[in-house]
Amino acid sequence: MAFVAAMITAIASVVSVLLLRAVWVTLSCYFLTPMRIRRTMAAQGVHGPPPRPLVGNLRQVSALVAEANAGDMTSLSHDIVGRLMPHYVLWSQTYGKLFVYWYGSEPRLCLTDTDMIKEFLSSKYAHATGKSWLQRQGTKNFIGRGLLMANGARWSHQRHVVAPAFMPDKLKGRVGHMVECTKQTILSLRDAAARGRGEVEIGGHMTRLTGDIISRTEFDTSYETGKRIFHLLEDLQRLTARSSRYLWIPGSQYFPSKYRREIGRLNGELEGVVLESIRRSREIADEGRTTSTYGRGLLAMLLAEMEKKKEKGAGDDGKFSYDTRLVIDECKTFFFAGHETSALLLTWTLMLLATHPEWQDKARAEVSQVCGDDPPSADQLSKLTVVCPTVLCTCMRKQGLMSFDRSALSENLNVFSCVRANLQLQMIIHETLRLYPPATLLPRMAFEDIRLGDLHLPRGLSVWIPVLAIHHDESIWGADAHEFHPERFAAGRRSSAGAGRFLPFAAGPRNCVGQAYALFEAKVVLAMLLANFRFTISDDYRHAPVNVLTLRPKYGVPVHLRPLRP
């Protein structure tokens, strides 16, 4: 009996300790830390809308966004900050450009000072900042522990593993797949235009195209498999955006609900499809169809990294290594990021070109100079640089490579036209990313005390960088900030696109690892579409940008297509 009593006492003690710890963590997370941060920021004169217990300003944000999105825009205007970020517009007018608002119990500092942003995103604070618990918990069943949600040393290790897949020399080998996939899309667009009397919803075609490209280039799988993954990711994206609203309730991640049950079901199905792709890659390697590697894409690199664990028994530092779970999460991350953002970039670019025929004609003429009647090749793309002849000559002189002037360079018509053509497309793509960045918000949390100029950011403060608002800021971009003017990215005017001001792929060491891939892919696809079609916006187009984790057109983008070639 004494033994049983002792056991009961010991169990009760353990349970009490666990309960006390849970109470302390809850108090610290939801009350003590937020109040400490609020006092610190108030002492520096940084205020914001008064929060409600637990809820913070969530209800006010939801009400403002619902009101702003109640209807479609009355005109095709690119002034969309008030529609997508009405809370930012209201609070920045009330409290100034630097204010704190509350996402549940998480205090968020709105940071728009470009010099502070540049420093905050620099390598100086690469390990001192990262994704908050709310962000990681909200996307746990969506992209899991992939690179996008990694922090600290784990992020460094994962970045080191995946970065080589997106190096320029690797991208050259992707051109053939990109061209072939785009050829199939051109045929589909011709058929769709014939059936629809010339009208096509271009967004769906761009979604299928970018899905096909990344399936083939990075995951060595069929489009049908990729399509299943994308549909599941899209459903998970929608549910994740809804369920994350309830994370401000203590312990809510353990509460059963229909949202979480559905998320669990979709996530299980998604992981099953990804796991099947992994098994197939392993079988191909085991059968000797590849000699020493799993292939050349991202999945191949991830599987090769996982093999190192088997050989060494651990990661390079004994702590971090890839296992099947992490490979699955990384696949989900890059399937989503590489597919969704590229599709949106192409869709918004085509919308803008369809409504600005003068820029469409300029881009088409210069693409024709480079490629003629053929699709772009790796050799042609490798000649493309993003600098004008004057800048190129200056750089060459500084490197001591050559000593000649602009006229000498102009004698080589192919090089000169390649430079101009890429500059043309680059300007259009960058202006699209400025007006319609796929991610309208860049969040980071400070894991230690940080000082930006005279501003002290206390540990635990989440920093909210409103990318869309910065991209439309008239004090940065001029009075025409809401208008489509690609020439603002011309070589002689690039000061506006400096770090902290132009953030479609973030900035600093934690920038988007796949940005070169996205830009490379966009140039190939746009070059081929411009060579094959003239497009104008349909009268049925309804301009209604919405934000569902990414910035997308609510009703798609219907355009009229006129084939330029038989």
Buried (B, 14 or more C-beta within 10 A) or exposed (E): EEEEEEEEEEEEEEEEEEEEEEEEEBEEBBBEBBEBBBEBBEEEEBBBBEBEEBBBBBEBBEEBBEEBBEEEBEEEEBEBBBBBBBBBBBBBEEBBBBBBBBBBBBBBBBBBBBEBBBBBBBEEBBBBBBBBEBBBBBBBBBBBBBBBBBBBEBBBBBBEBBEEBBEEEBBBEBBBBBBBBBEEBBEBBBEBBEEBEBBBBBBBBBBBBBBBBBBBBBBBBBBEBBBBBBEBBBBBBEBBBEBBBBBBBBEBEEEEEEBBEBBEEBBEBBBEBBBEBBEBBBEBBEEEEBEEEBBBBBBBBBBBBBBBBEEEEEBEEEEBBBEEEBBBBBBBBBBBBBBBBBBBBBBBBBBBBBBBBEBBEBBBEBBBBBBEEEBBBBEBBBBBBBBBBEBBBEEBEEEEEEEEEEEEBEEEEEBBBBBBBBBBBBBBBBBBBBBBBBBBBBBBBBBEEBEBEEBBBBBBBBBBBBBBBBBBBEEBBEEEBBBBBBEBBBBEEBEBBEBBBBBBBBBBBBBBBBBBBBBBBBBBBBBBBBBBBBBBBBEEBBBBBBBEBBBBBEBBBBBBBEBEEE
